[in-house]
Amino acid sequence: MMDQHFRVRAATLSDLPRILELWGAMMADHSAQDPRIHLTEGAIPAYRAYVGYHLASGESCVRVAEVAGKAVGFCLLTISRNLPMFLPARYGYLSDLVVEPAWRRRGIGRALFEESLGWLHENKIQSVQLQFYAFNKSGAAFWQAMGFDPYYTRMWRDL
């Protein structure tokens, strides 16, 4: 179902507090689902610096989806350089895509993603990569619906 009561736009520094709130809530949920996910005490300031860097970078795309002037989701995507022995030399890396739970399943995540794909196209990038946690079954379903196929698996073992 596509909800036409939202809009996607380029994020600005004034969106930073809301982006941090959305990211923090997502990470709290992730931490509750998997005890291996631990954030440092300085996680929010570190993420603030990370997003601030990407807002200023010409090789990053940060978009927000808003409803009635309030950001209900965001997407952060950047152009990454591959290891020198692999092609393509540059690819898109989707770092984060978050939609507030009350606004999910309304086309907002898809719109954020498609807006970001347009930006990649404009920058002549022809592939995009991402990763998500194994417990995130709704994330897996969403990304498969967006045309992603499994590529590699990262494993974990405590020592």
C-alpha positions in Angstrom: 0.0 0.0 0.0 1.5 3.4 -1.0 0.7 6.2 1.4 0.9 9.5 -0.4 1.0 11.6 2.8 4.8 11.5 3.0 7.6 13.1 1.1 11.3 12.1 0.6 13.9 14.9 0.6 17.6 15.5 1.1 18.5 15.5 4.8 20.0 18.6 6.4 21.8 19.2 9.6 18.5 20.2 11.2 17.4 16.6 10.7 20.2 15.3 12.8 18.4 15.1 16.1 15.5 13.1 14.6 17.9 10.8 12.6 19.8 10.1 15.9 16.4 9.3 17.6 15.4 6.9 14.8 18.8 5.2 14.7 18.9 4.9 18.5 15.5 3.3 18.6 16.5 0.8 15.9 19.7 -0.1 17.6 17.9 -0.5 21.0 15.5 -2.9 19.3 18.4 -4.8 17.6 20.3 -5.0 21.0 17.1 -6.4 22.6 16.9 -9.1 19.9 20.6 -10.2 19.9 22.8 -9.8 23.0 25.9 -9.7 20.9 24.9 -6.2 19.7 26.5 -3.8 22.2 26.7 0.0 21.8 29.3 2.1 23.5 28.3 4.9 25.9 29.4 7.2 23.1 27.5 5.5 20.4 25.0 8.4 19.7 27.7 11.1 19.6 29.8 8.8 17.3 26.8 8.3 15.0 26.1 12.0 15.0 29.7 12.6 13.7 29.2 9.8 11.2 26.0 11.2 9.8 27.4 14.8 9.9 30.3 13.6 7.8 28.0 12.0 5.3 25.7 15.0 5.1 28.7 17.1 4.0 30.2 14.5 1.6 29.6 14.6 -2.1 29.9 10.8 -2.1 27.0 10.2 0.3 23.3 10.4 0.0 21.2 11.0 3.2 17.5 11.2 2.7 14.6 11.6 5.1 10.9 10.7 4.7 8.6 13.1 6.5 5.0 13.2 7.4 3.5 16.6 8.4 7.0 18.0 8.8 8.3 15.2 11.0 10.9 12.7 9.8 9.5 9.2 10.1 12.4 7.5 8.4 15.8 8.0 6.8 18.3 6.4 4.5 22.1 6.8 4.5 24.0 5.5 1.4 27.5 6.1 0.4 29.8 5.4 -2.5 32.5 2.9 -1.4 35.7 1.8 -3.0 36.2 -1.9 -3.5 39.5 -3.7 -2.7 41.9 -3.1 -5.6 41.6 -6.8 -6.7 37.8 -6.6 -7.2 35.5 -5.0 -9.7 33.5 -2.8 -9.7 36.0 -0.3 -8.4 33.2 1.7 -6.8 29.8 0.5 -5.5 26.9 1.9 -3.4 26.9 0.8 0.2 23.6 1.2 2.1 24.6 1.9 5.7 21.2 2.5 7.2 17.5 2.6 6.3 15.1 3.1 9.2 11.3 3.7 9.2 9.5 4.4 12.5 7.5 1.2 13.3 4.1 3.0 13.1 4.8 4.2 9.6 6.0 0.9 8.1 4.3 -1.0 5.3 3.2 2.3 3.6 5.8 2.5 0.9 8.1 4.8 2.9 11.1 2.4 3.0 10.7 1.7 -0.7 10.5 5.4 -1.5 13.7 6.1 0.5 15.5 3.3 -1.2 14.3 4.2 -4.7 15.3 7.9 -4.1 18.8 6.6 -3.1 19.0 4.4 -6.2 18.3 7.4 -8.3 21.2 9.2 -6.7 23.5 6.2 -7.4 22.4 6.2 -11.0 23.3 10.0 -11.3 26.7 9.1 -9.9 27.2 6.3 -12.4 27.2 3.6 -9.7 25.9 0.3 -11.0 25.6 -1.9 -7.9 24.7 -1.5 -4.2 25.5 -3.7 -1.2 24.1 -3.8 2.3 24.0 -6.0 5.3 21.5 -6.8 8.0 21.3 -8.9 11.1 20.3 -12.6 10.8 17.4 -12.2 13.2 15.9 -9.4 11.1 13.4 -11.5 9.1 11.3 -8.5 8.1 14.5 -6.8 6.9 15.4 -9.9 4.8 11.9 -9.9 3.3 12.0 -6.1 2.6 15.4 -6.3 0.9 14.5 -9.3 -1.2 11.4 -7.3 -2.3 13.7 -4.5 -3.3 15.6 -6.9 -5.6 18.5 -8.0 -3.4 19.9 -11.6 -3.5 22.0 -13.2 -0.8 25.7 -12.6 -1.7 27.8 -13.7 1.3 27.2 -14.7 4.9 29.2 -13.3 7.8 29.4 -15.7 10.7 30.1 -15.2 14.4 31.9 -17.2 17.1 32.7 -16.1 20.6 36.1 -17.2 21.9 
